[in-house]
Amino acid sequence: QVQLVESGGGLVQAGGSLRLSCAASGSIFSINTMGWYRQAPGKQRELVATITSGGSTIYAESVKGRFTISRDNAQSTVSLQMNSLKPEDTAVYYCNLKQLAAVYWGQGTQVTVSS
């Protein structure tokens, strides 16, 4: 099993920045994908960004150019630097890890962007 713990969420004004972090522990293999998903009230959970252990990234079009995902393989952490935040970025952000045939989720951290 794998455990994921997010941190860094909070309240920020539009145009501001936040940095989310996720620490993974447990049986983590060398080849995996970690990422961030978000879910706003009344909406489906959506991909924000992912990064493989090799450094390949995928971003949602809505965050491209504003958010940056990074990881530290040695420490099994993934971060999401969020700049130029918009009210529509308000959501619960979830850390995700995929390895082998398994998918793991963190408990989520609230990000609220005020106008």
Salt bridges, closest charged atoms under 4 A:
GLU46 OE2 - ARG38 NE 2.78
GLU61 OE1 - LYS64 NZ 3.09
ASP89 OD1 - ARG38 NH1 2.95
ASP89 OD2 - ARG66 NH1 2.76
